[in-house]
Amino acid sequence: MNLTVNPLRTVIGDITVPGDKSISHRVALLAALAQGASCLRNFPAGRDCRATLKILSQLGIAHEELEPGTVTIFGCGGKLSAPSQTLDCENSGTTARLLMGILAGQPFAASIDGDDSLRRRPMEHVAAALREMGSAIFPSNGEKDLPLRVSGGALIGRNFAPDRAGAQLKSALLFAGLQARGTTRVTEDLPTRDHTERAMRLAGIRLETDGSTVSVEGGQIPKSFAVTIPGDLSSAAFWMALAAPLQGSRIILHNVGLNRRRLGFVDALLHMGAGIREEVISCDEGEWFGNLDIRGDQLRPFQVQATDLPSLIDEIPLLAVLAAKARGVSTIRGASALRIKECDRITATVTNLQKMGVEVDELPDGMTIYGTGNLNGAELQSYGDHRIAMAFAIAGLLASEKQTLIHDTDCIAVSYPGFHRDLLHLIKDSVRELAFS
């Protein structure tokens, strides 16, 4: 499917975005290991999260969804069943990496694979750390990454201080640590999202936090739990980016996750001069959530450094679009990890912006954008990447003139299958602005 959009002058509306993808993977995997039935409300329909549920079924974990978005998972008390077929993670790197940590401690062998895009993304840093704990994890085709074979067994807790900060690596080690003898400790140079720690505490797991170090004692079985998954801030970011540079615009986002380690995009918009009001509804030991009220205004340029990346890595293509709408020079550095996502997001973003008439310099670890406040509609590629597709749908709506055509937007269903519906809802008074083919 292709998506065609025309410039939009103002937007007013409200949106409830789907459940947070990062949280959903984690609570589903934790519920599978728990003793008893866990209820996950607001579980998203995106292909990534559904791949996780499918894999759990292959591992002997039953689940039911009696109404859309409410999933009950019947846990195994820590003892999964050996799968009869390869576990296909499809496009989900989170599924693959966290699953490696879980399978590392199970008494059977299993194979993990994914689509062509996932096969190009790094897994060896997770596999190498798990091998230190005693698991046998090796690629099946002579390469370093997927497909790979995990032969689980007795694990020993270790101390880790990864050179490369990553919430997925940390989470894989914590999941493995639950099944290990002794204590597993992970120390981070830069704080990454803590969804796994919050979910584990919800399930009764005892974790210790000392500064930048989190520790888990092995031999713990999660307890069943009930959770309402907050709205995905990364999905909400697209609507924030639509409203922020359009003066007179206002969008209210309901029940969005407000985890302190995920608010980098909100902070960046505030630095750019966007009008944002945050209403916190819940701030207990679980996930924070609340409402965000965004009002459009003229934006200023910004600078992003490596230390900013853990809290806004997924939103960099959107920030680059907004940099074009600001007047002045914006720079993004330290983002080389974007080159090994579903596509090379640095090159994809630079190429599409240049096609829209924006002056951009591509850097090894980012880009410099010379914003003039103007974008011109153009014919663009999604590169098979859901975030690129959605970011440039927003760019087309923010264009000053001309129509924008984005090819191959089916990939949006990976994380936000309701994106087109919500976009139509927001501009329901201007339905002619959209066309699908």
N, C-alpha and C positions, 0 to 999 in steps of 0.2 A: 504494500500500500504506500502511496505517496501522499503528502500533505501540502496543500497550498494555502498560504495566508496572505492577507493584505494588511497594510498599516492600520493600526488602531490608535485613536487619538486620546481616548480616556477609557477607564474601566472601573466599574463599581460593582461589588458583589461580595459574597461570602462562600467559603469552601470548607468542607471537611475532607481531609486527605486520607488515603489508606493507611493502615497500620504500618509502623516502622519496620522496614525490611531487616535491618541489623538485629533489632531486638527479637523479631519473630523467629529467625533462624535459631537464635540462642535458647529461647524459652522452649521451642519445639524439641531441640536436642536434649535439653535438660529434663523436660517432661518424659521423654523416652526412657531416660535412665532412672527416673523416680519410681518410688513404690506407690502404686495406685494410679487413679485417674486424675489428670490435670485438665482444667478448662482454660482455653486461650480465646479470649474475645477480641474482636477486631483484627483477626488474622487476615493478612492481605491475600488477594487473588493473583498476584504477580507470579510469573513462571519460576523465578528463582526460589521463592518460598514453597511453591508447590513441588518443586524438585526435591526439597528437603523432606516433605511429607512422603513422597513416593519412595525415597530411599529408606525411610524409617519402616515402611511397610515391608520392604525387602529384608529388613533386619528383624522381622517378627513383631513389630510394634503396630498394634491396631489403633485406628483413629476413626472418629465419626464427625460429621458436620451436619447436624440436624437442621441448622439454619445458616445461611451464608455468613461466613466470617466468624462463626463460633465453632471452634474445633476442640473436641475432647480427645486427649491422647492417653492411652492405657499403658502406663510404664511397666518396665520389666524388672525393676529392682536392681538395675546395674548389669543384668545378664542378657545381652542381645543374642540373636540367633545368626548362625552363619548364612550368608546369602548364597543363592544358587547361581546368580548372575552378577555381572559387573555392575557396580553402583554408578549410575550416570548422573553427575552433578549438573549436567547441561551447561548453563552459562554462569553458574554461581560459585565464585571463588570462596565466599564465606562458607558455603556448604562443604566444599572440598577440604579446606584447611582445618575447620573445626572437626569434621568427621575423622580426619587423620588422627587427631588427638584422642578421640573416643575409641577408635578401632585399635589404637596402639596398645590398649590395656585389655582387649578382649581375647579369649583363648581360641581364636580361629584366624584364618587368612581370608582376605577380601581384596578385590581389585576396585580401584577408583578411576574414573575417566570423566571426560566432559566434552563439550563441543570444540570445534577448531579454535575458537577464540580462547577458551579456557586452557587448552593445551599449550598455548603460547605464554601463559602467565606463570610466574615463578612459584614453585612449591618446595624446592629443595631446601630453602632456609628453614621451613617447618619440619621437613623430613629429617634433616640433619640434627635438629634439636631433640626430636623424639628418639632418634637413634642413640643419643647420649643417655636417655632414660632406659634403654634396653630393648626398644622395639626394632624389628627388622622391616624397614620401609625402603623399597628400591623401585626405580622406574622399570617399566616392562619393556621399553623399546630402545634402551641404550641412551636415551636423552636424560636430562636432569629432572624433568617435570612429569606431567601426566602423559599417558596412563601410568599408574604405579600400583604396586602390590604391597599391602600392609599385612605382615604376620605378627599379630599381637601376642602378648605374653606378660610375664612378670616385669613390672616397671619399678625403678628406683627413683625416688625424688632427687632432684638436682637443683642447684642454684644457677639461674640464667641472668645474664646482662646483655641482651641482644644489641649488636651494633646498629641494627636497623629497626627502628621503632615500628610497631604494628600491632593493632588490637587483635587481629586474627591470629598472629603467632602467639601472643599472650594468652588468648582464649584457648587455643589448641593445647598449650602447656598446662593450663589450669584444668581442662577436661581430663588430660592424661594424669595430672597430679591427683585427681580424685581416686584414681585406680592404682596409684603407686604406693610402694612401701616408703614411709618417711614423709618428709616435707618437700614440697616444690615451691621455689621462690623465683619470682620474675621481677627484675629491676629495670625500669625504663629511664632513659635520658630525657625523653619528652613524654608527657602524659598523653595516653591515647584513650579513646572512648572506653568507658567502664561498664558497658551493658552486661557483660558476662558476670562481673563481680556482683552487680545488683541482682541479677537473676538468681545467682547461686545463693545469695543471702535470703532471697524470697523463698527458696526451696529448702531452707534450713541448713545450708552448708556453712560451716565455720571458716571464715577467712580472716587473716590478719593483714592489716595495712600499716606499714611503717614508712612514712615519707613516700618515696617513689617505688617502694617494694610491696608486692602483694604475695601472700603465702597461703598455701592450702595444705592441710594434713591429709594424707591418703587414707583410704578405707571408708570414706563417707558415702552414704547412699542418699540422694536427694529425696525429700518428701514431696508428695503431690501438692499442687498449688493451683490457685485461680488467679488470672491476671487479665487486665484489659490493656491491650497494647496501644500506646499513644500514637497519634498521627505521625507520619514520617516527615521529619524536618527537611530531609533532602528532597522530598516531593513538594513540600510546601515552598521550598526555595524558588521554584519556577514561578509561582504566583506572586511571591514577594518581588522577584526581579521584574515581573510584568508591571506591577503597580509603581515601584519605586521611582522610575525616571519620568513618569507621565503625570505632569502637574494636574491637580484636580481629581486624581484617581484615588480610590480607597478599596482595599480588600481586607476582609476579616477572615482569619484562619482559625478554625475551632479545634480544640483538644489536640494540639500539636505537642510532641515531645520537646521538653525544654532542658534536657540533660546539659549540664554546664560544659561538658566536653564536646558538645555538638553545636555550640552557638557561634562558631567562628564566622559564619556567613552573616548572621544577624549583626555581630559586632562590626564586620566590614561595611555593611550597609549604613550603620549608624555613623561610622567614620566618613562615609561618602556623603552624608547629609540627609539620608532618607528619614522620613518620619515614621517611627515604629513605637508602638506602645505594647507592653507585655503584661498580660494578666495571668498570674500564676493561680492555678486551681488546686494543684496538689504538689507538695514538696516533702513527702515523707521519705522513708528509707528506700522505697522503690523508685521508679522513674518519675521525674518531674514532668508535668504537662500543664498546658494552659492555652490561652488564646493570644494571637498576635494580630494587631491592627496596623496595617501599613498604608501610609499616605504618600502620594507622589510629590516629588520636588526635583529641582535641578541638582544633579549629582556632581561631586568633586572626584578628582582622580585619587588613586590609592597606591600603596606599596604592600606587597605580600612577600614575606620571608619564610625560610624553612621552618622556623619555630611556630609559624601560624598554621602550617599545613595539616597537622593531625586533626584539627577541629573543622576544616573546610575543604579537604582534598577533593571531595566529590563535586563541589560547587565551583571549581576553578573555571570550567568553560562558561558558566553563567556570569561569573565575575568579569571575565574577559569581554563578554557582550556588553555588560554595564559600563566597562571602561571606555568602550567606543561611544557610549551615550554621554559620558562625562567630558568636560573640556579640559584637556591637559594630558600629561604623560603618566601612565600607570605601568607598574612593573610587577611581574610575578616571577619569583626565583625560588629555587629549592624544590621544584615540583617534578623532578625527573621520574618519579614513580608513575606519573601519568602516562609515560610512554609504554607502560606494560599493563594497561587496562584492557578493556574489550577492543580498543584500538589504540593507536598512538594519539592520545587526546591533545597533546601539545600541537602536533602537526595538523590534526584535523581541525582544531579550533582556529589556528593561524590561517589555514587555507580558506576556511569558510568566511572568516572575517575579511580577508583580502578580497574575496569575491564580492563582498558587500561594500567594497570601496573604502575599507579601513586600512590605514597604514599600520602595519604590525611587523616587528622584528622577532623572528624565532630564535630563541636561545637554547643552549643544551638542556637547561633545567627550567625553562619557562618561556616568557615572552615579554616584550615591551609594546604597549598599545598607545598610539598617539590619537587620543580621543578628540573629536570635533563636535560631538553631539549628534552626528548623523550616521545612519546606516541606510544603504540602498538595497532594495529587494534583489534577490539573485536566485539562480538555480544551484542548489547545494546537495551534498551527500551526507547521509547519516553515518557512513562508514560502519554500519551494523552495530552502532553503539547507542544504547537507549538515552544516555545523558547528552550526547551530542545531538541526537534527533530532537529532544525536548528543548535544549538550550537554544537551538537555532529556529525552532518554532516560535519561541519567545522573541528572538532577534528579528524574525520577519514581522511580528506584530509591532515591534518597536521601530521598524524602519520608517524613514521619513517619506519615502516614495517607492513605488513599484511593488510588484507582487513577488513573493518568495515561494519557491517550490523546493521541498525537501524530499529526496528519494529514499525509499526503503525504510519507512517508519514503523514497520511491524515490530522491530526490536523494542519499541516502547513497552510492549507487554511484559518484558522481562521484569520490570519494577513497577510500572504504573499503567495497567491496562485500561483504567478509567480516565486517562489523561485527556483524550479527545472529548469525552462526555463532559468533563469538568470545564474544559475550555469553551465548549458550546454554552454551558451554563453561565459562565462569566460574561460572555458577550451575546447573550440570548437576544438582545435588542439589535444585534448586527450579525445575524446568522450568515448573511451573504459573504462575510469576511472569510469563511472557511470552505474548503472543497476537498473531498477525498476521492481518490481514484485507485 
